[in-house]
Structures are given as C-alpha cells and as structure tokens.
Amino acid sequence: MSTQLIAKLSAFTASSTPAQAVIERTAHLIRTILGAVRVSITLRAGRTVVSAESVATAQDPHPGLLFSRPIRVRGNDYGILQADFDRPTVSPQQLMQTLETAGWLIGGLARRLSLEVERNQLEAGVQDLQAELNQRKTLARATGIVAELRGLTIADAQRWIEDEAVKTRRSAAELADRIVLHRQVLRRSA
C-alpha cells in the first residue's frame, strides 16, 4: 500500500501538474491509502503559499497517532506535513517511512517552485537591465548626434538634451529616441 502511495506521489511531484493540485491530491492519497483521519500540507516558496487539507467524514476527536514533519530541503524550510491517524492501514514503522518519503518528495516540489520563483525574478531583472542598457545606448547615440550637428562637446550635448527634455516635458530617454529616429529618417531619405 505505501509503495503505491510513493509511486503516485513520485509521478505527481515530477509532473507539470500545478502545485495546488499536487498538494490536494497528495493529502487525499495519504488520507485514503494510509488511513489518516486528517492530513494538512502547507508549502511556501517565495511569496507563494500552497496548502491543502483532507479530512475523513467520521473522525475520532482523539486520534491515536499524530505525525508532524517540517518540509525541509537543503536546510531551507518550505512548509509542514501533518497527519492524524486513528487506525493506520500499515505498521507504525512503515507509516513513518512512507510519510518521511512523502515529505521528501513534497520538499522536492517546493524546492522546484522556489527555484521557479527565483528564475522568474532573475529573468525580470535581466529584462530591466537590458532595457536600461538600450536606453543608455540610445542616449549616447543621441548625444553624439547633437554634438555633431550643433558643434558641441559631448558634455554640452548631454546638457542640451537634458535641458530640452525639461522644456518639452519629456524624459531624456524619450527625447533621445526621437533624435536617433529623426537621424535615421534623414539618412534614409538622403
């Protein structure tokens, strides 16, 4: 029985199934296969919190065995797995091993979610840096164009762009875009 649970959990946690569905299914499987009265699972990955609870309809108010395990991977806490049992369907030793393995598998899912959140944050940071780099390149091009056309030094051309941006109530980046675009249009028409 417990190998059936572990096999199903392995398949769920390795699949692309959404975390909420995996946690709900896991809580249900632990309750039905191992005979738990109540199962509660909570995962935290970054700002994302996923939780599920599965409760038997007729439950003893005083379960015989309480199991609580932090979901921890590589020293990072990702949540908690709790299960209450009245009459488990397997031996206590097999029950503990199964729940420990289930916690380890759920921890792998939590770690994957955490890495996904971190990757998304890094990708957003890269996009922001790329946009900033593109703005700086455009501003440098515009500064060179203004310096060439007006016979100014680079520093004076930069000041001219900043002053013009204030006068026209535009950002320096927007004005630089217009200058570079205007120059490209002039070159194409010539």
C-alpha positions in Angstrom: 0.0 0.0 0.0 2.6 2.5 1.0 4.7 1.7 -2.2 1.5 2.6 -4.2 1.3 5.9 -2.4 5.0 6.7 -3.0 4.8 5.7 -6.7 1.8 8.0 -7.2 3.5 10.9 -5.3 6.7 10.5 -7.4 4.7 10.8 -10.5 2.7 13.8 -9.3 5.6 15.8 -8.0 7.7 15.1 -11.1 4.9 16.2 -13.5 4.0 19.6 -14.7 0.7 19.5 -12.7 0.1 22.7 -10.8 1.4 22.7 -7.2 -2.1 23.2 -5.7 -3.5 20.2 -7.5 -0.4 18.1 -6.5 -0.8 19.1 -2.8 -4.5 18.4 -2.7 -4.1 15.0 -4.4 -1.2 14.2 -2.0 -3.3 15.0 1.1 -6.2 12.9 -0.3 -3.9 9.9 -1.1 -2.3 10.0 2.4 -5.7 10.0 4.0 -7.3 7.3 1.8 -4.3 4.9 1.3 -2.7 5.2 4.8 -6.0 5.6 6.7 -5.4 9.1 8.1 -8.2 10.9 9.8 -6.9 14.4 8.8 -4.0 15.5 6.6 -2.8 19.0 6.3 0.0 20.2 3.9 1.3 23.7 3.6 4.1 24.8 1.2 5.9 28.2 1.0 8.0 29.1 -2.0 8.9 32.7 -2.0 5.7 34.7 -1.7 3.7 31.7 -2.9 1.8 29.7 -0.3 0.1 26.4 -1.3 -2.0 24.4 1.2 -4.5 21.6 1.3 -6.4 19.7 3.9 -8.1 16.3 3.6 -10.4 15.3 6.4 -12.3 12.0 6.9 -16.1 12.5 7.4 -16.3 10.5 10.6 -13.3 11.2 12.7 -12.3 10.3 16.3 -11.8 13.5 18.3 -8.7 11.9 19.8 -6.6 10.3 17.1 -4.1 7.6 18.2 -1.1 8.9 16.3 -0.1 12.4 15.4 2.6 13.0 12.7 4.1 16.4 12.0 7.1 16.9 9.8 8.7 20.2 8.6 9.2 20.1 4.8 12.9 20.9 4.6 15.3 20.7 1.6 19.0 21.6 1.9 18.4 23.4 5.2 15.5 25.5 3.8 12.1 25.2 5.4 9.3 25.1 2.8 6.3 24.2 4.9 4.8 21.4 7.0 3.2 18.0 6.6 0.8 16.9 9.4 -1.3 13.8 9.6 -3.6 12.4 12.3 -4.3 8.7 12.5 -6.8 6.6 14.4 -6.1 3.2 12.8 -3.4 3.3 10.2 -3.6 0.7 7.4 0.1 -0.1 7.7 2.6 -0.8 10.6 3.8 2.3 12.5 7.4 1.8 11.1 6.1 1.6 7.5 3.9 4.5 8.2 6.7 6.7 9.4 9.0 5.7 6.5 6.2 6.4 4.0 5.4 9.8 5.5 9.1 10.7 5.6 9.4 9.8 1.9 6.2 11.7 1.1 7.6 14.7 2.9 10.9 14.4 1.0 9.0 14.2 -2.4 6.9 17.2 -1.4 10.0 19.1 -0.4 11.4 18.5 -3.9 8.3 20.0 -5.4 8.7 23.0 -3.0 12.3 23.4 -4.0 11.3 23.3 -7.7 8.7 26.0 -7.0 11.2 28.1 -5.2 13.7 27.9 -8.0 11.0 28.8 -10.5 10.1 31.9 -8.5 13.8 32.8 -8.3 14.3 32.2 -12.0 11.3 34.5 -12.8 12.7 37.2 -10.6 16.1 36.9 -12.3 14.6 37.0 -15.8 12.6 40.1 -14.8 15.9 41.7 -13.6 17.7 40.8 -16.8 14.9 42.4 -18.8 15.1 45.6 -16.7 18.9 45.7 -17.1 18.6 45.2 -20.9 16.0 48.0 -21.2 18.3 50.3 -19.2 21.3 49.4 -21.3 19.3 50.1 -24.5 18.2 53.5 -23.1 21.8 54.3 -22.3 23.0 53.3 -25.8 20.2 55.4 -27.4 21.1 58.4 -25.1 24.8 58.0 -26.1 23.9 58.0 -29.8 21.6 61.0 -29.4 24.4 62.8 -27.5 26.8 62.1 -30.4 24.3 63.3 -33.0 23.6 66.5 -31.1 27.3 67.1 -30.5 28.0 66.7 -34.3 25.1 68.8 -35.5 25.4 71.6 -33.1 29.2 71.6 -32.8 29.1 70.9 -29.0 31.3 68.9 -26.7 29.8 65.6 -25.5 29.2 67.1 -22.0 27.4 70.1 -23.6 25.4 68.0 -25.9 24.2 65.9 -22.9 23.3 69.0 -21.0 21.4 70.3 -24.1 19.4 67.0 -24.3 18.5 67.3 -20.6 17.5 70.9 -20.9 15.4 70.2 -24.0 13.7 67.3 -22.2 12.7 69.6 -19.4 11.5 72.3 -21.8 9.4 69.8 -23.8 8.2 67.9 -20.7 9.6 64.6 -21.9 12.1 62.3 -20.4 15.7 62.4 -21.7 15.3 58.8 -22.9 12.2 59.7 -24.9 13.9 62.8 -26.5 17.0 60.7 -27.3 14.7 58.1 -29.0 13.2 60.9 -31.1 16.7 62.3 -32.0 18.0 58.9 -33.1 14.8 58.1 -35.1 14.9 61.5 -36.8 18.5 61.0 -37.8 17.7 57.5 -39.2 14.8 59.0 -41.2 17.1 61.8 -42.6 19.7 59.2 -43.6 17.1 57.0 -45.4 15.6 59.9 -47.3 19.0 61.3 -48.4 
